[in-house]
Amino acid sequence: IKSSGAVSLDSNDLDFGASLTRGKTLAEHLTDQMSISLHDPADRLIGQHLIGMVNEAGYLTSDLASVAEMLGTGEDRIESVLKILQGFDPAGVFARDLKECLALQLKDRDRFDPAMATLIANIELLAKRDFQSLKALCKVDLEDIKDMVAEVRRLDPKPGHAFGAEPVQPVV
């Protein structure tokens, strides 16, 4: 910007990329929630480490034993912090697999009853559309199975995709 008030487009002072706004990344969103939920410095360290291990889809990409070993603490401590983090928004984040992701979302909606737990545990039968076997396992009628399946289909198998990824750096 020149002193006359005119803007020089030739100037290196104008950084157009810096003026663009971007949405929060999943990691930023989770870190904001963690700062409110975790008060112990050791738990925050564990939480920040776990946030760094969440992929774009919202899944935890490392096993807890290796995290415990790396941080020099017990696996039970890691598990207790993880349970808190799994209550964060979006529902289903910090899951270790699809079954856990769906279960977390159903718990968030207060819909994780024993029949639904059995359905999620046998998700392979749902993929095969084996409703008769699911009906027998869940101990419900076919109409209930259809309602349960419809509810599972409304869930998001990749809850982290609602957020943007890390901003792309322009090549200069």
PyMOL CGO cylinders between C-alpha atoms (Angstrom):
from pymol import cmd
from pymol.cgo import CYLINDER

trace = [
    CYLINDER, 0.00, 0.00, 0.00, 1.44, 3.34, -1.02, 0.3, 1, 1, 1, 1, 1, 1,
    CYLINDER, 1.44, 3.34, -1.02, 1.14, 6.46, 1.10, 0.3, 1, 1, 1, 1, 1, 1,
    CYLINDER, 1.14, 6.46, 1.10, -1.30, 8.00, -1.39, 0.3, 1, 1, 1, 1, 1, 1,
    CYLINDER, -1.30, 8.00, -1.39, -3.83, 5.32, -0.47, 0.3, 1, 1, 1, 1, 1, 1,
    CYLINDER, -3.83, 5.32, -0.47, -3.49, 3.51, -3.79, 0.3, 1, 1, 1, 1, 1, 1,
    CYLINDER, -3.49, 3.51, -3.79, -2.80, -0.19, -3.76, 0.3, 1, 1, 1, 1, 1, 1,
    CYLINDER, -2.80, -0.19, -3.76, 0.12, -1.40, -5.82, 0.3, 1, 1, 1, 1, 1, 1,
    CYLINDER, 0.12, -1.40, -5.82, -0.51, -4.84, -7.25, 0.3, 1, 1, 1, 1, 1, 1,
    CYLINDER, -0.51, -4.84, -7.25, 3.14, -5.13, -8.22, 0.3, 1, 1, 1, 1, 1, 1,
    CYLINDER, 3.14, -5.13, -8.22, 4.27, -4.88, -4.62, 0.3, 1, 1, 1, 1, 1, 1,
    CYLINDER, 4.27, -4.88, -4.62, 5.51, -7.86, -2.65, 0.3, 1, 1, 1, 1, 1, 1,
    CYLINDER, 5.51, -7.86, -2.65, 3.82, -6.25, 0.37, 0.3, 1, 1, 1, 1, 1, 1,
    CYLINDER, 3.82, -6.25, 0.37, 0.41, -7.58, -0.71, 0.3, 1, 1, 1, 1, 1, 1,
    CYLINDER, 0.41, -7.58, -0.71, 0.03, -11.19, 0.30, 0.3, 1, 1, 1, 1, 1, 1,
    CYLINDER, 0.03, -11.19, 0.30, -3.23, -12.30, -1.25, 0.3, 1, 1, 1, 1, 1, 1,
    CYLINDER, -3.23, -12.30, -1.25, -2.94, -15.83, 0.17, 0.3, 1, 1, 1, 1, 1, 1,
    CYLINDER, -2.94, -15.83, 0.17, -2.70, -14.50, 3.73, 0.3, 1, 1, 1, 1, 1, 1,
    CYLINDER, -2.70, -14.50, 3.73, -5.98, -12.64, 3.33, 0.3, 1, 1, 1, 1, 1, 1,
    CYLINDER, -5.98, -12.64, 3.33, -7.96, -15.77, 2.52, 0.3, 1, 1, 1, 1, 1, 1,
    CYLINDER, -7.96, -15.77, 2.52, -9.85, -17.30, 5.39, 0.3, 1, 1, 1, 1, 1, 1,
    CYLINDER, -9.85, -17.30, 5.39, -10.00, -21.00, 5.99, 0.3, 1, 1, 1, 1, 1, 1,
    CYLINDER, -10.00, -21.00, 5.99, -12.09, -23.23, 8.16, 0.3, 1, 1, 1, 1, 1, 1,
    CYLINDER, -12.09, -23.23, 8.16, -10.72, -25.00, 11.19, 0.3, 1, 1, 1, 1, 1, 1,
    CYLINDER, -10.72, -25.00, 11.19, -8.94, -28.25, 10.66, 0.3, 1, 1, 1, 1, 1, 1,
    CYLINDER, -8.94, -28.25, 10.66, -10.06, -31.32, 12.58, 0.3, 1, 1, 1, 1, 1, 1,
    CYLINDER, -10.06, -31.32, 12.58, -6.92, -31.16, 14.74, 0.3, 1, 1, 1, 1, 1, 1,
    CYLINDER, -6.92, -31.16, 14.74, -7.62, -27.53, 15.66, 0.3, 1, 1, 1, 1, 1, 1,
    CYLINDER, -7.62, -27.53, 15.66, -11.24, -28.33, 16.47, 0.3, 1, 1, 1, 1, 1, 1,
    CYLINDER, -11.24, -28.33, 16.47, -10.20, -31.23, 18.71, 0.3, 1, 1, 1, 1, 1, 1,
    CYLINDER, -10.20, -31.23, 18.71, -7.46, -29.20, 20.41, 0.3, 1, 1, 1, 1, 1, 1,
    CYLINDER, -7.46, -29.20, 20.41, -9.98, -26.48, 21.28, 0.3, 1, 1, 1, 1, 1, 1,
    CYLINDER, -9.98, -26.48, 21.28, -12.23, -29.07, 22.93, 0.3, 1, 1, 1, 1, 1, 1,
    CYLINDER, -12.23, -29.07, 22.93, -9.29, -30.66, 24.72, 0.3, 1, 1, 1, 1, 1, 1,
    CYLINDER, -9.29, -30.66, 24.72, -8.26, -27.36, 26.29, 0.3, 1, 1, 1, 1, 1, 1,
    CYLINDER, -8.26, -27.36, 26.29, -11.68, -27.21, 27.97, 0.3, 1, 1, 1, 1, 1, 1,
    CYLINDER, -11.68, -27.21, 27.97, -11.98, -30.89, 28.89, 0.3, 1, 1, 1, 1, 1, 1,
    CYLINDER, -11.98, -30.89, 28.89, -8.51, -31.85, 30.13, 0.3, 1, 1, 1, 1, 1, 1,
    CYLINDER, -8.51, -31.85, 30.13, -6.88, -29.93, 32.97, 0.3, 1, 1, 1, 1, 1, 1,
    CYLINDER, -6.88, -29.93, 32.97, -4.00, -32.19, 34.05, 0.3, 1, 1, 1, 1, 1, 1,
    CYLINDER, -4.00, -32.19, 34.05, -0.82, -31.33, 32.08, 0.3, 1, 1, 1, 1, 1, 1,
    CYLINDER, -0.82, -31.33, 32.08, 0.06, -35.02, 31.61, 0.3, 1, 1, 1, 1, 1, 1,
    CYLINDER, 0.06, -35.02, 31.61, -3.42, -35.76, 30.26, 0.3, 1, 1, 1, 1, 1, 1,
    CYLINDER, -3.42, -35.76, 30.26, -3.12, -32.79, 27.90, 0.3, 1, 1, 1, 1, 1, 1,
    CYLINDER, -3.12, -32.79, 27.90, 0.19, -34.14, 26.62, 0.3, 1, 1, 1, 1, 1, 1,
    CYLINDER, 0.19, -34.14, 26.62, -1.44, -37.53, 26.01, 0.3, 1, 1, 1, 1, 1, 1,
    CYLINDER, -1.44, -37.53, 26.01, -4.44, -35.84, 24.40, 0.3, 1, 1, 1, 1, 1, 1,
    CYLINDER, -4.44, -35.84, 24.40, -2.30, -33.74, 22.09, 0.3, 1, 1, 1, 1, 1, 1,
    CYLINDER, -2.30, -33.74, 22.09, -0.35, -36.83, 21.09, 0.3, 1, 1, 1, 1, 1, 1,
    CYLINDER, -0.35, -36.83, 21.09, -3.57, -38.73, 20.33, 0.3, 1, 1, 1, 1, 1, 1,
    CYLINDER, -3.57, -38.73, 20.33, -4.93, -35.77, 18.33, 0.3, 1, 1, 1, 1, 1, 1,
    CYLINDER, -4.93, -35.77, 18.33, -1.76, -35.94, 16.23, 0.3, 1, 1, 1, 1, 1, 1,
    CYLINDER, -1.76, -35.94, 16.23, -2.55, -39.58, 15.48, 0.3, 1, 1, 1, 1, 1, 1,
    CYLINDER, -2.55, -39.58, 15.48, -6.05, -38.94, 14.12, 0.3, 1, 1, 1, 1, 1, 1,
    CYLINDER, -6.05, -38.94, 14.12, -6.32, -39.18, 10.34, 0.3, 1, 1, 1, 1, 1, 1,
    CYLINDER, -6.32, -39.18, 10.34, -8.50, -36.99, 8.09, 0.3, 1, 1, 1, 1, 1, 1,
    CYLINDER, -8.50, -36.99, 8.09, -11.43, -39.40, 8.47, 0.3, 1, 1, 1, 1, 1, 1,
    CYLINDER, -11.43, -39.40, 8.47, -11.29, -39.02, 12.26, 0.3, 1, 1, 1, 1, 1, 1,
    CYLINDER, -11.29, -39.02, 12.26, -9.83, -42.44, 13.10, 0.3, 1, 1, 1, 1, 1, 1,
    CYLINDER, -9.83, -42.44, 13.10, -7.01, -43.08, 15.55, 0.3, 1, 1, 1, 1, 1, 1,
    CYLINDER, -7.01, -43.08, 15.55, -4.09, -44.51, 13.57, 0.3, 1, 1, 1, 1, 1, 1,
    CYLINDER, -4.09, -44.51, 13.57, -1.93, -45.98, 16.34, 0.3, 1, 1, 1, 1, 1, 1,
    CYLINDER, -1.93, -45.98, 16.34, -2.38, -48.61, 19.01, 0.3, 1, 1, 1, 1, 1, 1,
    CYLINDER, -2.38, -48.61, 19.01, -2.50, -47.51, 22.63, 0.3, 1, 1, 1, 1, 1, 1,
    CYLINDER, -2.50, -47.51, 22.63, 0.35, -49.78, 23.73, 0.3, 1, 1, 1, 1, 1, 1,
    CYLINDER, 0.35, -49.78, 23.73, 2.85, -48.00, 21.49, 0.3, 1, 1, 1, 1, 1, 1,
    CYLINDER, 2.85, -48.00, 21.49, 1.55, -44.60, 22.63, 0.3, 1, 1, 1, 1, 1, 1,
    CYLINDER, 1.55, -44.60, 22.63, 1.94, -45.64, 26.28, 0.3, 1, 1, 1, 1, 1, 1,
    CYLINDER, 1.94, -45.64, 26.28, 5.47, -46.88, 25.65, 0.3, 1, 1, 1, 1, 1, 1,
    CYLINDER, 5.47, -46.88, 25.65, 6.44, -43.73, 23.76, 0.3, 1, 1, 1, 1, 1, 1,
    CYLINDER, 6.44, -43.73, 23.76, 5.09, -41.44, 26.50, 0.3, 1, 1, 1, 1, 1, 1,
    CYLINDER, 5.09, -41.44, 26.50, 6.33, -43.61, 29.38, 0.3, 1, 1, 1, 1, 1, 1,
    CYLINDER, 6.33, -43.61, 29.38, 2.97, -44.14, 31.03, 0.3, 1, 1, 1, 1, 1, 1,
    CYLINDER, 2.97, -44.14, 31.03, 0.47, -46.92, 31.52, 0.3, 1, 1, 1, 1, 1, 1,
    CYLINDER, 0.47, -46.92, 31.52, -1.90, -48.05, 28.82, 0.3, 1, 1, 1, 1, 1, 1,
    CYLINDER, -1.90, -48.05, 28.82, -4.80, -47.56, 31.27, 0.3, 1, 1, 1, 1, 1, 1,
    CYLINDER, -4.80, -47.56, 31.27, -3.94, -43.83, 31.52, 0.3, 1, 1, 1, 1, 1, 1,
    CYLINDER, -3.94, -43.83, 31.52, -3.94, -43.55, 27.73, 0.3, 1, 1, 1, 1, 1, 1,
    CYLINDER, -3.94, -43.55, 27.73, -7.26, -45.40, 27.59, 0.3, 1, 1, 1, 1, 1, 1,
    CYLINDER, -7.26, -45.40, 27.59, -8.87, -43.08, 30.16, 0.3, 1, 1, 1, 1, 1, 1,
    CYLINDER, -8.87, -43.08, 30.16, -7.80, -39.97, 28.19, 0.3, 1, 1, 1, 1, 1, 1,
    CYLINDER, -7.80, -39.97, 28.19, -9.00, -41.61, 24.97, 0.3, 1, 1, 1, 1, 1, 1,
    CYLINDER, -9.00, -41.61, 24.97, -12.45, -42.20, 26.51, 0.3, 1, 1, 1, 1, 1, 1,
    CYLINDER, -12.45, -42.20, 26.51, -12.72, -38.46, 27.20, 0.3, 1, 1, 1, 1, 1, 1,
    CYLINDER, -12.72, -38.46, 27.20, -11.56, -37.59, 23.69, 0.3, 1, 1, 1, 1, 1, 1,
    CYLINDER, -11.56, -37.59, 23.69, -14.07, -40.00, 22.17, 0.3, 1, 1, 1, 1, 1, 1,
    CYLINDER, -14.07, -40.00, 22.17, -16.82, -37.81, 23.62, 0.3, 1, 1, 1, 1, 1, 1,
    CYLINDER, -16.82, -37.81, 23.62, -15.68, -34.88, 21.47, 0.3, 1, 1, 1, 1, 1, 1,
    CYLINDER, -15.68, -34.88, 21.47, -17.47, -33.46, 18.46, 0.3, 1, 1, 1, 1, 1, 1,
    CYLINDER, -17.47, -33.46, 18.46, -17.87, -34.78, 15.80, 0.3, 1, 1, 1, 1, 1, 1,
    CYLINDER, -17.87, -34.78, 15.80, -19.35, -37.94, 17.25, 0.3, 1, 1, 1, 1, 1, 1,
    CYLINDER, -19.35, -37.94, 17.25, -17.34, -40.99, 16.21, 0.3, 1, 1, 1, 1, 1, 1,
    CYLINDER, -17.34, -40.99, 16.21, -13.96, -39.29, 16.21, 0.3, 1, 1, 1, 1, 1, 1,
    CYLINDER, -13.96, -39.29, 16.21, -11.01, -41.14, 17.81, 0.3, 1, 1, 1, 1, 1, 1,
    CYLINDER, -11.01, -41.14, 17.81, -12.49, -44.51, 16.84, 0.3, 1, 1, 1, 1, 1, 1,
    CYLINDER, -12.49, -44.51, 16.84, -10.05, -47.29, 16.05, 0.3, 1, 1, 1, 1, 1, 1,
    CYLINDER, -10.05, -47.29, 16.05, -12.29, -49.01, 13.49, 0.3, 1, 1, 1, 1, 1, 1,
    CYLINDER, -12.29, -49.01, 13.49, -15.67, -48.67, 11.77, 0.3, 1, 1, 1, 1, 1, 1,
    CYLINDER, -15.67, -48.67, 11.77, -17.54, -50.62, 14.45, 0.3, 1, 1, 1, 1, 1, 1,
    CYLINDER, -17.54, -50.62, 14.45, -16.25, -48.36, 17.21, 0.3, 1, 1, 1, 1, 1, 1,
    CYLINDER, -16.25, -48.36, 17.21, -16.98, -45.25, 15.11, 0.3, 1, 1, 1, 1, 1, 1,
    CYLINDER, -16.98, -45.25, 15.11, -20.61, -46.26, 14.59, 0.3, 1, 1, 1, 1, 1, 1,
    CYLINDER, -20.61, -46.26, 14.59, -20.99, -47.30, 18.24, 0.3, 1, 1, 1, 1, 1, 1,
    CYLINDER, -20.99, -47.30, 18.24, -19.68, -43.90, 19.42, 0.3, 1, 1, 1, 1, 1, 1,
    CYLINDER, -19.68, -43.90, 19.42, -22.18, -42.10, 17.21, 0.3, 1, 1, 1, 1, 1, 1,
    CYLINDER, -22.18, -42.10, 17.21, -25.06, -44.27, 18.42, 0.3, 1, 1, 1, 1, 1, 1,
    CYLINDER, -25.06, -44.27, 18.42, -24.03, -43.68, 22.05, 0.3, 1, 1, 1, 1, 1, 1,
    CYLINDER, -24.03, -43.68, 22.05, -24.00, -39.94, 21.35, 0.3, 1, 1, 1, 1, 1, 1,
    CYLINDER, -24.00, -39.94, 21.35, -27.59, -40.24, 20.11, 0.3, 1, 1, 1, 1, 1, 1,
    CYLINDER, -27.59, -40.24, 20.11, -28.51, -42.48, 23.08, 0.3, 1, 1, 1, 1, 1, 1,
    CYLINDER, -28.51, -42.48, 23.08, -29.43, -45.28, 20.64, 0.3, 1, 1, 1, 1, 1, 1,
    CYLINDER, -29.43, -45.28, 20.64, -26.83, -47.90, 21.56, 0.3, 1, 1, 1, 1, 1, 1,
    CYLINDER, -26.83, -47.90, 21.56, -29.08, -50.52, 23.13, 0.3, 1, 1, 1, 1, 1, 1,
    CYLINDER, -29.08, -50.52, 23.13, -28.21, -54.25, 23.28, 0.3, 1, 1, 1, 1, 1, 1,
    CYLINDER, -28.21, -54.25, 23.28, -29.92, -55.00, 19.94, 0.3, 1, 1, 1, 1, 1, 1,
    CYLINDER, -29.92, -55.00, 19.94, -28.03, -52.18, 18.21, 0.3, 1, 1, 1, 1, 1, 1,
    CYLINDER, -28.03, -52.18, 18.21, -24.77, -53.30, 19.85, 0.3, 1, 1, 1, 1, 1, 1,
    CYLINDER, -24.77, -53.30, 19.85, -25.32, -56.78, 18.40, 0.3, 1, 1, 1, 1, 1, 1,
    CYLINDER, -25.32, -56.78, 18.40, -26.04, -55.31, 14.97, 0.3, 1, 1, 1, 1, 1, 1,
    CYLINDER, -26.04, -55.31, 14.97, -22.82, -53.26, 15.04, 0.3, 1, 1, 1, 1, 1, 1,
    CYLINDER, -22.82, -53.26, 15.04, -20.80, -56.25, 16.29, 0.3, 1, 1, 1, 1, 1, 1,
    CYLINDER, -20.80, -56.25, 16.29, -22.09, -58.21, 13.28, 0.3, 1, 1, 1, 1, 1, 1,
    CYLINDER, -22.09, -58.21, 13.28, -21.76, -55.45, 10.69, 0.3, 1, 1, 1, 1, 1, 1,
    CYLINDER, -21.76, -55.45, 10.69, -20.37, -57.98, 8.20, 0.3, 1, 1, 1, 1, 1, 1,
    CYLINDER, -20.37, -57.98, 8.20, -23.84, -59.59, 8.07, 0.3, 1, 1, 1, 1, 1, 1,
    CYLINDER, -23.84, -59.59, 8.07, -25.33, -56.18, 7.32, 0.3, 1, 1, 1, 1, 1, 1,
    CYLINDER, -25.33, -56.18, 7.32, -22.88, -55.75, 4.44, 0.3, 1, 1, 1, 1, 1, 1,
    CYLINDER, -22.88, -55.75, 4.44, -24.07, -59.12, 3.11, 0.3, 1, 1, 1, 1, 1, 1,
    CYLINDER, -24.07, -59.12, 3.11, -27.69, -58.03, 3.66, 0.3, 1, 1, 1, 1, 1, 1,
    CYLINDER, -27.69, -58.03, 3.66, -28.26, -61.15, 5.76, 0.3, 1, 1, 1, 1, 1, 1,
    CYLINDER, -28.26, -61.15, 5.76, -31.26, -59.75, 7.60, 0.3, 1, 1, 1, 1, 1, 1,
    CYLINDER, -31.26, -59.75, 7.60, -32.50, -63.15, 8.77, 0.3, 1, 1, 1, 1, 1, 1,
    CYLINDER, -32.50, -63.15, 8.77, -29.29, -63.87, 10.68, 0.3, 1, 1, 1, 1, 1, 1,
    CYLINDER, -29.29, -63.87, 10.68, -29.30, -60.34, 12.13, 0.3, 1, 1, 1, 1, 1, 1,
    CYLINDER, -29.30, -60.34, 12.13, -32.93, -60.76, 13.17, 0.3, 1, 1, 1, 1, 1, 1,
    CYLINDER, -32.93, -60.76, 13.17, -32.05, -63.93, 15.08, 0.3, 1, 1, 1, 1, 1, 1,
    CYLINDER, -32.05, -63.93, 15.08, -28.91, -62.49, 16.67, 0.3, 1, 1, 1, 1, 1, 1,
    CYLINDER, -28.91, -62.49, 16.67, -30.51, -59.19, 17.70, 0.3, 1, 1, 1, 1, 1, 1,
    CYLINDER, -30.51, -59.19, 17.70, -33.69, -60.94, 18.90, 0.3, 1, 1, 1, 1, 1, 1,
    CYLINDER, -33.69, -60.94, 18.90, -35.97, -58.47, 17.12, 0.3, 1, 1, 1, 1, 1, 1,
    CYLINDER, -35.97, -58.47, 17.12, -38.44, -58.72, 14.25, 0.3, 1, 1, 1, 1, 1, 1,
    CYLINDER, -38.44, -58.72, 14.25, -37.73, -57.85, 10.62, 0.3, 1, 1, 1, 1, 1, 1,
    CYLINDER, -37.73, -57.85, 10.62, -39.38, -54.42, 10.91, 0.3, 1, 1, 1, 1, 1, 1,
    CYLINDER, -39.38, -54.42, 10.91, -37.05, -53.51, 13.81, 0.3, 1, 1, 1, 1, 1, 1,
    CYLINDER, -37.05, -53.51, 13.81, -34.03, -54.69, 11.82, 0.3, 1, 1, 1, 1, 1, 1,
    CYLINDER, -34.03, -54.69, 11.82, -35.07, -52.44, 8.93, 0.3, 1, 1, 1, 1, 1, 1,
    CYLINDER, -35.07, -52.44, 8.93, -35.41, -49.46, 11.29, 0.3, 1, 1, 1, 1, 1, 1,
    CYLINDER, -35.41, -49.46, 11.29, -32.03, -50.21, 12.87, 0.3, 1, 1, 1, 1, 1, 1,
    CYLINDER, -32.03, -50.21, 12.87, -30.36, -50.53, 9.47, 0.3, 1, 1, 1, 1, 1, 1,
    CYLINDER, -30.36, -50.53, 9.47, -31.89, -47.23, 8.36, 0.3, 1, 1, 1, 1, 1, 1,
    CYLINDER, -31.89, -47.23, 8.36, -30.49, -45.59, 11.49, 0.3, 1, 1, 1, 1, 1, 1,
    CYLINDER, -30.49, -45.59, 11.49, -27.01, -47.01, 10.89, 0.3, 1, 1, 1, 1, 1, 1,
    CYLINDER, -27.01, -47.01, 10.89, -27.11, -45.74, 7.31, 0.3, 1, 1, 1, 1, 1, 1,
    CYLINDER, -27.11, -45.74, 7.31, -27.71, -42.20, 8.61, 0.3, 1, 1, 1, 1, 1, 1,
    CYLINDER, -27.71, -42.20, 8.61, -24.42, -42.33, 10.55, 0.3, 1, 1, 1, 1, 1, 1,
    CYLINDER, -24.42, -42.33, 10.55, -21.17, -40.91, 9.17, 0.3, 1, 1, 1, 1, 1, 1,
    CYLINDER, -21.17, -40.91, 9.17, -18.46, -43.55, 8.74, 0.3, 1, 1, 1, 1, 1, 1,
    CYLINDER, -18.46, -43.55, 8.74, -15.83, -40.80, 8.33, 0.3, 1, 1, 1, 1, 1, 1,
    CYLINDER, -15.83, -40.80, 8.33, -16.73, -38.05, 10.80, 0.3, 1, 1, 1, 1, 1, 1,
    CYLINDER, -16.73, -38.05, 10.80, -13.46, -36.16, 10.33, 0.3, 1, 1, 1, 1, 1, 1,
    CYLINDER, -13.46, -36.16, 10.33, -14.23, -35.34, 6.70, 0.3, 1, 1, 1, 1, 1, 1,
    CYLINDER, -14.23, -35.34, 6.70, -16.58, -32.56, 7.86, 0.3, 1, 1, 1, 1, 1, 1,
    CYLINDER, -16.58, -32.56, 7.86, -13.45, -30.50, 8.52, 0.3, 1, 1, 1, 1, 1, 1,
    CYLINDER, -13.45, -30.50, 8.52, -10.83, -29.18, 6.15, 0.3, 1, 1, 1, 1, 1, 1,
    CYLINDER, -10.83, -29.18, 6.15, -7.38, -30.63, 5.94, 0.3, 1, 1, 1, 1, 1, 1,
    CYLINDER, -7.38, -30.63, 5.94, -4.24, -28.68, 6.67, 0.3, 1, 1, 1, 1, 1, 1,
    CYLINDER, -4.24, -28.68, 6.67, -4.09, -25.64, 4.39, 0.3, 1, 1, 1, 1, 1, 1,
    CYLINDER, -4.09, -25.64, 4.39, -2.29, -26.17, 1.13, 0.3, 1, 1, 1, 1, 1, 1,
    CYLINDER, -2.29, -26.17, 1.13, 0.80, -24.01, 0.83, 0.3, 1, 1, 1, 1, 1, 1,
    CYLINDER, 0.80, -24.01, 0.83, 1.08, -22.24, -2.51, 0.3, 1, 1, 1, 1, 1, 1,
    CYLINDER, 1.08, -22.24, -2.51, 4.20, -22.80, -4.58, 0.3, 1, 1, 1, 1, 1, 1,
    CYLINDER, 4.20, -22.80, -4.58, 6.11, -19.56, -5.07, 0.3, 1, 1, 1, 1, 1, 1,
]
cmd.load_cgo(trace, "trace")
